[in-house]
Amino acid sequence: MSDGRWSDLTARVLSAVVLVAIGSVEVWLGGFWFETFIAIACGLMTWELVRMIDPGSRGTAIQLGVLTGVAVILSYHLPPLYKLPFLLAPALVGAGQVSRSKGTYALFAIWIAAAGLGFISIRENMGFGWMVWLITVVVATDVAGYFVGKTFGGPKFWPQVSPKKTWSGTAGGWAAAALVGIVFAYSAGFGVMFVVISVMASMASQAGDIVESATKRKFCVKDSSNLIPGHGGFLDRFDGMMGAALFVLIAGLFYSPGAM
């Protein structure tokens, strides 16, 4: 494992084990514990976002992180009429606080808050099985993409935005998601369309990763933070999950195979 291609593997694996352990417990518990976990994660992602965009606003980053966490939890429990104002609050308040790239901040802040609401809604309304499926698809996409890309290399997927990603790794992620879809479809009695949905969720997770990578390149930072050894920050780790969560919420409006 001394090959430079694998130099970060140990840190990535150890951090992933800790994250999976914590996340698994929170998903299993659901309710207050899961909501609190998601609120903290969204707050940390907003904190990282502000520090990337406006490094001098450390106090503002903390305040907006707390506001985001509170907004995510309240938006789930409030009546539909009040959900949107609370989801928009961190974006609107923060846009008036950061000194540059207000539009980038606002769009990203809305995405973080909406994804947080999506995570909670999927777990609490759609069920434990759906949350396990979503996490499995995203993790399989990420792991397969990493190992296939490192092993086979080849043409870059989008070098101007994410120079490390290859077409082989991207396709490997799709294949892994398809396998996950097959397993879940077979166990739950779903049709082949569920496999397609799984691959589309994989694509959405990759899109989330690309958006975050483009944002980091725009502000000339390597990682959103150093909170997670081998992975960077929470934005680096959860960008794909956020993309997939929003996709599932939208897809759920058109496709409902049943509860798991």
Secondary structure, DSSP 8 states (H G I E B T S, - for coil): --SGGGTTHHHHHHHHHHHHHHHHHHHHH-HHHHHHHHHHHHHHHHHHHHHHH-TT-HHHHHHHHHHHHHHHHHHHHS-HHHHHHHHHHHHHHHHTT-SS-HHHHHHHHHHHHHHHHHHHHIIIII-HHHHHHHHHHHHHHHHHHHHHHHHH--SEEETTTEEEEEHHHHHHHHHHHHHHHHHHHHHHT--THHHHHHHHHHHHHHHHHHHHHHHHHHTT-SSS-SSBTTTBSHHHHHHHHHHHHHHHHHHTTT------
